[in-house]
């Protein structure tokens, strides 16, 4: 009797698993470009670093306005020439992918690290 019951339970379990659908997570085909990737398209290697052929990391903070443009840009580095050049390159840059819920992004301060390689 115990063997029959165990066999019946095993068959029932296997039948249930045979008709179960696997869980699939929805992933978009093309992921949104990160802020760093989008900004890298607009920035060239700064002239302030060309003379010394230095590599470095610069921290930049900004907000995104209702027109999807960067505003209130701040560059944090020791080199004032580098700061001014990056401010010039980044001010007014238009980003893609932030049209949906701008109320959240206009209030938020974004911080990104930019890496420069000679």
Secondary structure, DSSP 4 states (H G I P E B T S, - for coil): -HHHHHHHHHHHHHHHHHTPPPP-----SSPPPPHHHHHHTT-PPPHHHHTTT--EEEEEEEEE-TTSBEEEEEEE-S-HHHHHHHHHHHTTPBPSS--S-HHHHHHPPEEEEEEE--
